[in-house]
Amino acid sequence: MTTLMTVLGIVVFVVGLLFSIAWHELGHLSTAKLFGIRVPQYMVGFGPTIWSRHSGETEYGIKAVPLGGYIRMIGMFPPGDDGRVKARSTSPWRGMIEDARSAAYEELRPGDDKRLFYTRKPWKRLIVMFAGPFMNLILAVVIFMGVLMGFGVNTQTTTVSSVSDCVISQSENRDKCQKGDKDSPAKAAGLRPGDRITAFNGRPITEWSQLQESIRDTVGRATITVQRDGATKTLHADLVANKLVKYDENGRVVPDSYVTAGFLGFSPATGVVQQSFGQSVDRMGDMITSGVQSLVDVPSKVPALWDAAFNDGERKQDSPVGMVGAARIGGEVFAMDIPAAWRVAFFLNVLAGVNLSLFLFNMLPLLPLDGGHMAGALWESVRRHAARLFRRPDPGPFDVARLMPFAYVVAGVFVCFTLLVLVADVVNPVRIS
């Protein structure tokens, strides 16, 4: 049964990935057609074509390898200096440029000279190239917000799970009381498991982070209001200073770091808590910030990734994961012994994370990514505005094809990194259970 659920999870993830790719390309397709650019092909996947059909002037299809997709627009690059698009050169770099330029004019038809991509104003080209990643961002936001507001997140609550018997410094690495340890303020105050704290020193409490901050900021007498067996009770505690673990600005534990702060002495219960719209927006902002930081940190994680793939090194939880690894996680989620609603919510979060990553990755201002074409359109706009400002001749379209040698280098780096992640995902995968 576990194997069946794992396979089912992988299949569902692949379907979700194909939808995400198709959704991305739909952004490019719809805006290209909106601006009158002819699009001969709309394809999901790479490699041999499994299925396709023509509708109007566009061929729609699915290819064998579900690791990407594309639409083919005519006239992606302007003609060369000689006005020709098929000139050849013995220079390998020049050959790359001319091959890319020639491919941009395949299937050119009479009347298409007014439907070329490069002839559109820079702001229109910017919209066409941004529309694809933006569709992934929309999908990520919708899924994340739906899960946060509809299902909730497993988080610490203001309900008491257990009460500490004594005061122990968290730096001592022990959990049993010893002779001479003082009773915890929570125990002395009569706090019990199951109590839900609703106010601290008269201040209403709605979430754990708020309560934790109030406790840490207090040393001395405090009034605690709790709900117990349907009744409201007021308890009085004398909080003491204690050595506690340090948290960063995102609420994560800072390893081997401690601070002296107020101590009450209880553990909060965890539960699935639905988030309000405001809380969901805040969490979504944190996810985007974390995603950007993760993208910046990728180069520094390559050595550890290499060790995990080839030297039996530890595969850390924050290690980069490819589509194969994400599919394995999807299968693992479906096979977990947790309620079905949790499986669905966890899986949707994985899919949303993939879409957020696709958005951020494609926004990098590097060819052949969408961000590279966007950067080219922006640069052309700057050049033309500067020419008008200084009353100089119009410099014309910016020839992005001249950057193709650099694009091949970037693509080569991406391919090598993808293969490294693939090996690590197969031989030493990230596991969530």
Contacts in CASP RR format, 6 or more apart in sequence:
PFRMAT RR
TARGET T0000
AUTHOR 0000-0000-0000
METHOD contacts of the structure
MODEL  1
MTTLMTVLGIVVFVVGLLFSIAWHELGHLSTAKLFGIRVPQYMVGFGPTI
WSRHSGETEYGIKAVPLGGYIRMIGMFPPGDDGRVKARSTSPWRGMIEDA
RSAAYEELRPGDDKRLFYTRKPWKRLIVMFAGPFMNLILAVVIFMGVLMG
FGVNTQTTTVSSVSDCVISQSENRDKCQKGDKDSPAKAAGLRPGDRITAF
NGRPITEWSQLQESIRDTVGRATITVQRDGATKTLHADLVANKLVKYDEN
GRVVPDSYVTAGFLGFSPATGVVQQSFGQSVDRMGDMITSGVQSLVDVPS
KVPALWDAAFNDGERKQDSPVGMVGAARIGGEVFAMDIPAAWRVAFFLNV
LAGVNLSLFLFNMLPLLPLDGGHMAGALWESVRRHAARLFRRPDPGPFDV
ARLMPFAYVVAGVFVCFTLLVLVADVVNPVRIS
2 335 0 8 1.000
3 335 0 8 1.000
5 331 0 8 1.000
5 334 0 8 1.000
5 335 0 8 1.000
6 331 0 8 1.000
6 332 0 8 1.000
6 334 0 8 1.000
6 335 0 8 1.000
7 331 0 8 1.000
8 331 0 8 1.000
8 334 0 8 1.000
9 330 0 8 1.000
9 331 0 8 1.000
9 333 0 8 1.000
9 334 0 8 1.000
9 335 0 8 1.000
9 347 0 8 1.000
10 327 0 8 1.000
10 328 0 8 1.000
10 330 0 8 1.000
10 331 0 8 1.000
12 330 0 8 1.000
12 334 0 8 1.000
12 347 0 8 1.000
13 326 0 8 1.000
13 327 0 8 1.000
13 329 0 8 1.000
13 330 0 8 1.000
13 331 0 8 1.000
13 347 0 8 1.000
13 350 0 8 1.000
13 351 0 8 1.000
14 66 0 8 1.000
14 327 0 8 1.000
16 351 0 8 1.000
17 66 0 8 1.000
17 323 0 8 1.000
17 326 0 8 1.000
17 327 0 8 1.000
17 351 0 8 1.000
17 354 0 8 1.000
18 44 0 8 1.000
18 45 0 8 1.000
18 62 0 8 1.000
18 66 0 8 1.000
20 136 0 8 1.000
20 139 0 8 1.000
20 351 0 8 1.000
20 354 0 8 1.000
20 355 0 8 1.000
20 358 0 8 1.000
21 44 0 8 1.000
21 45 0 8 1.000
21 66 0 8 1.000
21 68 0 8 1.000
21 69 0 8 1.000
22 44 0 8 1.000
23 135 0 8 1.000
23 136 0 8 1.000
23 139 0 8 1.000
24 69 0 8 1.000
24 132 0 8 1.000
24 133 0 8 1.000
24 135 0 8 1.000
24 136 0 8 1.000
24 358 0 8 1.000
24 362 0 8 1.000
25 42 0 8 1.000
25 43 0 8 1.000
25 44 0 8 1.000
25 69 0 8 1.000
25 70 0 8 1.000
25 71 0 8 1.000
25 132 0 8 1.000
26 132 0 8 1.000
26 135 0 8 1.000
27 131 0 8 1.000
27 132 0 8 1.000
27 134 0 8 1.000
27 135 0 8 1.000
28 71 0 8 1.000
28 73 0 8 1.000
28 128 0 8 1.000
28 129 0 8 1.000
28 131 0 8 1.000
28 132 0 8 1.000
29 39 0 8 1.000
29 42 0 8 1.000
29 58 0 8 1.000
29 71 0 8 1.000
30 131 0 8 1.000
31 127 0 8 1.000
31 128 0 8 1.000
31 131 0 8 1.000
32 39 0 8 1.000
32 71 0 8 1.000
32 73 0 8 1.000
32 117 0 8 1.000
32 128 0 8 1.000
33 39 0 8 1.000
35 120 0 8 1.000
35 124 0 8 1.000
35 127 0 8 1.000
35 128 0 8 1.000
36 115 0 8 1.000
37 73 0 8 1.000
37 74 0 8 1.000
37 115 0 8 1.000
37 116 0 8 1.000
37 117 0 8 1.000
37 120 0 8 1.000
37 128 0 8 1.000
38 57 0 8 1.000
38 73 0 8 1.000
38 74 0 8 1.000
38 109 0 8 1.000
38 112 0 8 1.000
38 115 0 8 1.000
39 57 0 8 1.000
39 58 0 8 1.000
39 71 0 8 1.000
39 72 0 8 1.000
39 73 0 8 1.000
39 74 0 8 1.000
40 57 0 8 1.000
40 58 0 8 1.000
40 59 0 8 1.000
40 72 0 8 1.000
40 74 0 8 1.000
40 106 0 8 1.000
40 107 0 8 1.000
41 58 0 8 1.000
41 59 0 8 1.000
41 70 0 8 1.000
41 71 0 8 1.000
41 72 0 8 1.000
42 58 0 8 1.000
42 59 0 8 1.000
42 60 0 8 1.000
42 61 0 8 1.000
42 71 0 8 1.000
43 49 0 8 1.000
43 52 0 8 1.000
43 59 0 8 1.000
43 60 0 8 1.000
43 61 0 8 1.000
43 62 0 8 1.000
43 63 0 8 1.000
43 69 0 8 1.000
43 70 0 8 1.000
43 71 0 8 1.000
43 72 0 8 1.000
44 61 0 8 1.000
44 62 0 8 1.000
44 63 0 8 1.000
44 66 0 8 1.000
44 68 0 8 1.000
44 69 0 8 1.000
45 62 0 8 1.000
45 63 0 8 1.000
45 64 0 8 1.000
45 65 0 8 1.000
45 66 0 8 1.000
45 67 0 8 1.000
45 68 0 8 1.000
45 69 0 8 1.000
45 70 0 8 1.000
46 63 0 8 1.000
46 64 0 8 1.000
46 65 0 8 1.000
46 67 0 8 1.000
46 68 0 8 1.000
46 69 0 8 1.000
47 63 0 8 1.000
47 64 0 8 1.000
47 65 0 8 1.000
48 63 0 8 1.000
48 64 0 8 1.000
49 61 0 8 1.000
49 62 0 8 1.000
49 63 0 8 1.000
49 64 0 8 1.000
50 61 0 8 1.000
50 62 0 8 1.000
50 63 0 8 1.000
50 64 0 8 1.000
51 61 0 8 1.000
51 62 0 8 1.000
52 59 0 8 1.000
52 60 0 8 1.000
52 61 0 8 1.000
52 62 0 8 1.000
53 59 0 8 1.000
53 60 0 8 1.000
53 61 0 8 1.000
54 60 0 8 1.000
63 69 0 8 1.000
67 323 0 8 1.000
72 106 0 8 1.000
73 117 0 8 1.000
73 128 0 8 1.000
74 104 0 8 1.000
74 105 0 8 1.000
74 106 0 8 1.000
74 107 0 8 1.000
74 108 0 8 1.000
74 112 0 8 1.000
74 115 0 8 1.000
74 116 0 8 1.000
74 117 0 8 1.000
75 104 0 8 1.000
75 105 0 8 1.000
75 116 0 8 1.000
75 117 0 8 1.000
75 118 0 8 1.000
75 119 0 8 1.000
76 100 0 8 1.000
76 104 0 8 1.000
76 117 0 8 1.000
76 118 0 8 1.000
76 373 0 8 1.000
76 400 0 8 1.000
77 100 0 8 1.000
77 101 0 8 1.000
77 104 0 8 1.000
77 118 0 8 1.000
77 399 0 8 1.000
77 400 0 8 1.000
77 401 0 8 1.000
78 118 0 8 1.000
78 396 0 8 1.000
78 397 0 8 1.000
78 399 0 8 1.000
78 401 0 8 1.000
79 85 0 8 1.000
79 101 0 8 1.000
80 87 0 8 1.000
80 101 0 8 1.000
80 399 0 8 1.000
80 401 0 8 1.000
85 101 0 8 1.000
85 102 0 8 1.000
85 104 0 8 1.000
85 105 0 8 1.000
86 98 0 8 1.000
86 102 0 8 1.000
86 105 0 8 1.000
87 98 0 8 1.000
88 95 0 8 1.000
88 98 0 8 1.000
89 95 0 8 1.000
89 98 0 8 1.000
93 405 0 8 1.000
96 404 0 8 1.000
96 405 0 8 1.000
96 408 0 8 1.000
97 401 0 8 1.000
97 402 0 8 1.000
97 404 0 8 1.000
97 405 0 8 1.000
98 401 0 8 1.000
99 404 0 8 1.000
100 401 0 8 1.000
100 404 0 8 1.000
101 401 0 8 1.000
104 117 0 8 1.000
104 401 0 8 1.000
113 119 0 8 1.000
117 125 0 8 1.000
117 128 0 8 1.000
118 125 0 8 1.000
118 397 0 8 1.000
119 397 0 8 1.000
120 128 0 8 1.000
122 377 0 8 1.000
122 378 0 8 1.000
122 380 0 8 1.000
122 381 0 8 1.000
122 384 0 8 1.000
123 377 0 8 1.000
123 381 0 8 1.000
125 373 0 8 1.000
125 377 0 8 1.000
126 374 0 8 1.000
126 377 0 8 1.000
126 378 0 8 1.000
126 381 0 8 1.000
129 370 0 8 1.000
129 371 0 8 1.000
129 372 0 8 1.000
129 373 0 8 1.000
129 374 0 8 1.000
129 377 0 8 1.000
130 370 0 8 1.000
130 374 0 8 1.000
132 362 0 8 1.000
132 370 0 8 1.000
133 358 0 8 1.000
133 359 0 8 1.000
133 362 0 8 1.000
133 363 0 8 1.000
133 370 0 8 1.000
133 371 0 8 1.000
134 359 0 8 1.000
136 355 0 8 1.000
136 356 0 8 1.000
136 358 0 8 1.000
136 359 0 8 1.000
136 362 0 8 1.000
137 355 0 8 1.000
137 356 0 8 1.000
137 359 0 8 1.000
139 352 0 8 1.000
139 355 0 8 1.000
140 352 0 8 1.000
140 353 0 8 1.000
140 355 0 8 1.000
140 356 0 8 1.000
140 359 0 8 1.000
141 284 0 8 1.000
143 348 0 8 1.000
143 349 0 8 1.000
143 351 0 8 1.000
143 352 0 8 1.000
143 355 0 8 1.000
144 280 0 8 1.000
144 283 0 8 1.000
144 284 0 8 1.000
144 287 0 8 1.000
144 349 0 8 1.000
144 352 0 8 1.000
144 353 0 8 1.000
144 356 0 8 1.000
145 277 0 8 1.000
145 280 0 8 1.000
145 281 0 8 1.000
145 284 0 8 1.000
146 280 0 8 1.000
147 153 0 8 1.000
147 345 0 8 1.000
147 348 0 8 1.000
147 349 0 8 1.000
147 352 0 8 1.000
148 274 0 8 1.000
148 275 0 8 1.000
148 279 0 8 1.000
148 280 0 8 1.000
148 283 0 8 1.000
148 284 0 8 1.000
149 274 0 8 1.000
149 275 0 8 1.000
149 276 0 8 1.000
149 277 0 8 1.000
149 280 0 8 1.000
150 274 0 8 1.000
151 272 0 8 1.000
151 274 0 8 1.000
151 341 0 8 1.000
151 344 0 8 1.000
151 345 0 8 1.000
152 272 0 8 1.000
152 273 0 8 1.000
152 274 0 8 1.000
152 275 0 8 1.000
152 345 0 8 1.000
153 272 0 8 1.000
153 273 0 8 1.000
153 275 0 8 1.000
153 283 0 8 1.000
154 270 0 8 1.000
154 271 0 8 1.000
154 272 0 8 1.000
154 342 0 8 1.000
155 208 0 8 1.000
155 270 0 8 1.000
155 271 0 8 1.000
155 272 0 8 1.000
155 273 0 8 1.000
156 208 0 8 1.000
156 268 0 8 1.000
156 269 0 8 1.000
156 270 0 8 1.000
156 271 0 8 1.000
157 196 0 8 1.000
157 207 0 8 1.000
157 208 0 8 1.000
157 268 0 8 1.000
157 269 0 8 1.000
157 270 0 8 1.000
157 271 0 8 1.000
157 273 0 8 1.000
158 196 0 8 1.000
158 197 0 8 1.000
158 198 0 8 1.000
158 205 0 8 1.000
158 206 0 8 1.000
158 207 0 8 1.000
158 208 0 8 1.000
158 211 0 8 1.000
158 268 0 8 1.000
159 194 0 8 1.000
159 195 0 8 1.000
159 196 0 8 1.000
159 197 0 8 1.000
159 268 0 8 1.000
159 269 0 8 1.000
160 186 0 8 1.000
160 191 0 8 1.000
160 192 0 8 1.000
160 193 0 8 1.000
160 194 0 8 1.000
160 195 0 8 1.000
160 196 0 8 1.000
160 197 0 8 1.000
160 226 0 8 1.000
160 266 0 8 1.000
160 267 0 8 1.000
160 268 0 8 1.000
160 269 0 8 1.000
161 193 0 8 1.000
161 194 0 8 1.000
161 266 0 8 1.000
161 267 0 8 1.000
161 268 0 8 1.000
161 269 0 8 1.000
161 270 0 8 1.000
162 193 0 8 1.000
162 266 0 8 1.000
162 267 0 8 1.000
163 184 0 8 1.000
163 186 0 8 1.000
163 187 0 8 1.000
163 190 0 8 1.000
163 191 0 8 1.000
163 192 0 8 1.000
163 193 0 8 1.000
163 265 0 8 1.000
163 266 0 8 1.000
163 267 0 8 1.000
164 184 0 8 1.000
164 186 0 8 1.000
164 187 0 8 1.000
164 265 0 8 1.000
164 266 0 8 1.000
164 267 0 8 1.000
165 177 0 8 1.000
165 183 0 8 1.000
165 184 0 8 1.000
165 187 0 8 1.000
166 177 0 8 1.000
166 181 0 8 1.000
166 182 0 8 1.000
166 183 0 8 1.000
166 184 0 8 1.000
166 187 0 8 1.000
167 181 0 8 1.000
167 182 0 8 1.000
167 183 0 8 1.000
167 184 0 8 1.000
167 185 0 8 1.000
167 240 0 8 1.000
167 242 0 8 1.000
167 263 0 8 1.000
167 265 0 8 1.000
168 174 0 8 1.000
168 175 0 8 1.000
168 177 0 8 1.000
168 181 0 8 1.000
169 242 0 8 1.000
169 243 0 8 1.000
169 258 0 8 1.000
170 242 0 8 1.000
170 243 0 8 1.000
170 244 0 8 1.000
170 245 0 8 1.000
170 258 0 8 1.000
171 243 0 8 1.000
171 258 0 8 1.000
182 240 0 8 1.000
184 263 0 8 1.000
184 264 0 8 1.000
184 265 0 8 1.000
184 266 0 8 1.000
185 237 0 8 1.000
185 238 0 8 1.000
185 239 0 8 1.000
185 240 0 8 1.000
185 263 0 8 1.000
185 264 0 8 1.000
185 265 0 8 1.000
186 237 0 8 1.000
186 264 0 8 1.000
186 265 0 8 1.000
186 266 0 8 1.000
187 265 0 8 1.000
188 237 0 8 1.000
188 238 0 8 1.000
189 224 0 8 1.000
189 235 0 8 1.000
189 236 0 8 1.000
189 237 0 8 1.000
189 238 0 8 1.000
190 235 0 8 1.000
191 224 0 8 1.000
191 226 0 8 1.000
191 235 0 8 1.000
191 237 0 8 1.000
191 264 0 8 1.000
191 266 0 8 1.000
192 228 0 8 1.000
194 228 0 8 1.000
194 269 0 8 1.000
195 226 0 8 1.000
195 227 0 8 1.000
195 228 0 8 1.000
195 233 0 8 1.000
196 226 0 8 1.000
196 227 0 8 1.000
196 228 0 8 1.000
197 205 0 8 1.000
197 211 0 8 1.000
197 224 0 8 1.000
197 225 0 8 1.000
197 226 0 8 1.000
198 204 0 8 1.000
198 205 0 8 1.000
198 225 0 8 1.000
198 226 0 8 1.000
198 227 0 8 1.000
198 232 0 8 1.000
199 205 0 8 1.000
199 223 0 8 1.000
199 224 0 8 1.000
199 225 0 8 1.000
200 211 0 8 1.000
200 214 0 8 1.000
200 215 0 8 1.000
200 218 0 8 1.000
200 222 0 8 1.000
200 223 0 8 1.000
200 224 0 8 1.000
200 225 0 8 1.000
201 214 0 8 1.000
201 218 0 8 1.000
201 222 0 8 1.000
201 223 0 8 1.000
202 223 0 8 1.000
202 225 0 8 1.000
203 214 0 8 1.000
205 211 0 8 1.000
205 214 0 8 1.000
207 273 0 8 1.000
208 268 0 8 1.000
209 251 0 8 1.000
211 268 0 8 1.000
215 239 0 8 1.000
215 261 0 8 1.000
215 262 0 8 1.000
215 263 0 8 1.000
215 264 0 8 1.000
216 244 0 8 1.000
216 261 0 8 1.000
216 262 0 8 1.000
217 261 0 8 1.000
217 262 0 8 1.000
218 239 0 8 1.000
218 262 0 8 1.000
219 239 0 8 1.000
219 240 0 8 1.000
219 241 0 8 1.000
219 262 0 8 1.000
220 238 0 8 1.000
220 239 0 8 1.000
220 240 0 8 1.000
221 236 0 8 1.000
221 237 0 8 1.000
221 238 0 8 1.000
221 239 0 8 1.000
222 236 0 8 1.000
222 237 0 8 1.000
222 238 0 8 1.000
222 239 0 8 1.000
222 264 0 8 1.000
223 234 0 8 1.000
223 235 0 8 1.000
223 236 0 8 1.000
224 234 0 8 1.000
224 235 0 8 1.000
224 236 0 8 1.000
224 237 0 8 1.000
225 232 0 8 1.000
225 233 0 8 1.000
225 234 0 8 1.000
225 235 0 8 1.000
226 232 0 8 1.000
226 233 0 8 1.000
226 234 0 8 1.000
226 235 0 8 1.000
227 233 0 8 1.000
237 264 0 8 1.000
239 262 0 8 1.000
239 263 0 8 1.000
239 264 0 8 1.000
240 262 0 8 1.000
240 263 0 8 1.000
241 260 0 8 1.000
241 261 0 8 1.000
241 262 0 8 1.000
241 263 0 8 1.000
242 260 0 8 1.000
242 261 0 8 1.000
242 262 0 8 1.000
242 263 0 8 1.000
243 258 0 8 1.000
243 259 0 8 1.000
243 260 0 8 1.000
244 258 0 8 1.000
244 259 0 8 1.000
244 260 0 8 1.000
244 261 0 8 1.000
244 262 0 8 1.000
244 263 0 8 1.000
245 253 0 8 1.000
245 254 0 8 1.000
245 257 0 8 1.000
245 258 0 8 1.000
245 259 0 8 1.000
246 253 0 8 1.000
246 254 0 8 1.000
246 257 0 8 1.000
246 258 0 8 1.000
246 259 0 8 1.000
247 253 0 8 1.000
247 254 0 8 1.000
248 254 0 8 1.000
250 286 0 8 1.000
250 290 0 8 1.000
272 342 0 8 1.000
275 283 0 8 1.000
287 353 0 8 1.000
287 356 0 8 1.000
288 356 0 8 1.000
288 360 0 8 1.000
291 356 0 8 1.000
291 357 0 8 1.000
291 360 0 8 1.000
292 360 0 8 1.000
294 318 0 8 1.000
295 357 0 8 1.000
295 360 0 8 1.000
295 361 0 8 1.000
295 364 0 8 1.000
298 320 0 8 1.000
298 417 0 8 1.000
301 318 0 8 1.000
301 319 0 8 1.000
301 320 0 8 1.000
302 417 0 8 1.000
302 420 0 8 1.000
304 313 0 8 1.000
304 314 0 8 1.000
304 316 0 8 1.000
304 319 0 8 1.000
305 319 0 8 1.000
305 320 0 8 1.000
305 420 0 8 1.000
305 421 0 8 1.000
305 424 0 8 1.000
306 420 0 8 1.000
307 313 0 8 1.000
307 314 0 8 1.000
308 314 0 8 1.000
308 315 0 8 1.000
308 316 0 8 1.000
308 319 0 8 1.000
308 424 0 8 1.000
308 428 0 8 1.000
309 420 0 8 1.000
309 423 0 8 1.000
309 424 0 8 1.000
309 427 0 8 1.000
309 428 0 8 1.000
310 423 0 8 1.000
312 428 0 8 1.000
313 428 0 8 1.000
315 424 0 8 1.000
315 428 0 8 1.000
315 429 0 8 1.000
315 430 0 8 1.000
316 430 0 8 1.000
317 430 0 8 1.000
319 424 0 8 1.000
319 430 0 8 1.000
320 421 0 8 1.000
321 329 0 8 1.000
321 421 0 8 1.000
321 425 0 8 1.000
321 430 0 8 1.000
322 418 0 8 1.000
322 421 0 8 1.000
322 422 0 8 1.000
322 425 0 8 1.000
323 354 0 8 1.000
324 422 0 8 1.000
324 425 0 8 1.000
324 426 0 8 1.000
325 421 0 8 1.000
325 425 0 8 1.000
325 429 0 8 1.000
325 430 0 8 1.000
326 350 0 8 1.000
326 354 0 8 1.000
328 425 0 8 1.000
328 429 0 8 1.000
329 350 0 8 1.000
329 430 0 8 1.000
329 432 0 8 1.000
330 347 0 8 1.000
330 350 0 8 1.000
332 431 0 8 1.000
332 432 0 8 1.000
332 433 0 8 1.000
333 343 0 8 1.000
333 346 0 8 1.000
333 347 0 8 1.000
333 350 0 8 1.000
333 432 0 8 1.000
334 343 0 8 1.000
334 347 0 8 1.000
336 342 0 8 1.000
336 343 0 8 1.000
336 346 0 8 1.000
336 433 0 8 1.000
338 346 0 8 1.000
361 369 0 8 1.000
362 369 0 8 1.000
362 370 0 8 1.000
362 371 0 8 1.000
363 369 0 8 1.000
363 370 0 8 1.000
363 371 0 8 1.000
363 374 0 8 1.000
364 371 0 8 1.000
364 372 0 8 1.000
365 371 0 8 1.000
365 372 0 8 1.000
365 374 0 8 1.000
365 375 0 8 1.000
366 372 0 8 1.000
366 407 0 8 1.000
366 410 0 8 1.000
367 373 0 8 1.000
367 400 0 8 1.000
367 403 0 8 1.000
367 404 0 8 1.000
367 406 0 8 1.000
367 407 0 8 1.000
367 410 0 8 1.000
368 407 0 8 1.000
368 410 0 8 1.000
368 411 0 8 1.000
369 410 0 8 1.000
372 400 0 8 1.000
373 400 0 8 1.000
376 398 0 8 1.000
376 400 0 8 1.000
377 398 0 8 1.000
379 398 0 8 1.000
380 396 0 8 1.000
380 397 0 8 1.000
380 398 0 8 1.000
383 395 0 8 1.000
383 396 0 8 1.000
383 398 0 8 1.000
384 394 0 8 1.000
384 395 0 8 1.000
384 396 0 8 1.000
386 392 0 8 1.000
387 393 0 8 1.000
387 394 0 8 1.000
387 395 0 8 1.000
388 394 0 8 1.000
END
